């Protein structure tokens, strides 16, 4: 919940962050820069995990 509130303070939703990250990965792939895409994918996975933890903490 805390992560969601911080993102919403800046007017960005979790879904927008995901969309931006996916677009960045597509761009990295288009530029044939897989290392950049891998870093973005790893960051995206970290965001997903944090989002799930925040949701679980809010439910408790």
ZICOR-V126744 format. One record per residue. RES is the residue in one small letter. OMEGA is omega in whole degrees, 0 to 359 (NA if undefined). D_LAST is the distance of its C-alpha to the last C-alpha in Angstrom with 2 decimals. Layout:
# ZICOR-V126744
res->RES omega->OMEGA d_last->D_LAST
res->RES omega->OMEGA d_last->D_LAST
This chain:
# ZICOR-V126744
res->x omega->181 d_last->11.11
res->x omega->179 d_last->13.46
res->x omega->179 d_last->15.66
res->x omega->182 d_last->16.03
res->x omega->178 d_last->17.08
res->x omega->179 d_last->19.51
res->x omega->182 d_last->21.00
res->x omega->175 d_last->21.37
res->x omega->181 d_last->23.17
res->x omega->178 d_last->25.74
res->x omega->180 d_last->25.94
res->x omega->177 d_last->24.81
res->x omega->177 d_last->22.26
res->x omega->180 d_last->20.68
res->x omega->178 d_last->23.09
res->x omega->178 d_last->25.98
res->x omega->179 d_last->25.19
res->x omega->181 d_last->25.25
res->x omega->179 d_last->28.50
res->x omega->180 d_last->30.08
res->x omega->178 d_last->29.29
res->x omega->178 d_last->30.74
res->x omega->178 d_last->33.77
res->x omega->178 d_last->34.23
res->x omega->178 d_last->34.16
res->x omega->178 d_last->36.69
res->x omega->178 d_last->38.81
res->x omega->178 d_last->38.73
res->x omega->181 d_last->39.82
res->x omega->179 d_last->42.54
res->x omega->181 d_last->43.84
res->x omega->178 d_last->43.81
res->x omega->185 d_last->41.47
res->x omega->180 d_last->39.12
res->x omega->177 d_last->37.99
res->x omega->178 d_last->36.58
res->x omega->179 d_last->34.89
res->x omega->178 d_last->33.36
res->x omega->179 d_last->31.98
res->x omega->179 d_last->30.51
res->x omega->179 d_last->28.99
res->x omega->177 d_last->27.43
res->x omega->178 d_last->25.99
res->x omega->178 d_last->24.72
res->x omega->177 d_last->22.94
res->x omega->177 d_last->21.34
res->x omega->179 d_last->20.20
res->x omega->181 d_last->18.73
res->x omega->179 d_last->16.81
res->x omega->179 d_last->15.51
res->x omega->179 d_last->14.62
res->x omega->178 d_last->12.69
res->x omega->179 d_last->10.81
res->x omega->178 d_last->10.15
res->x omega->179 d_last->8.96
res->x omega->180 d_last->6.60
res->x omega->180 d_last->5.35
res->x omega->181 d_last->5.51
res->x omega->182 d_last->3.82
res->x omega->NA d_last->0.00
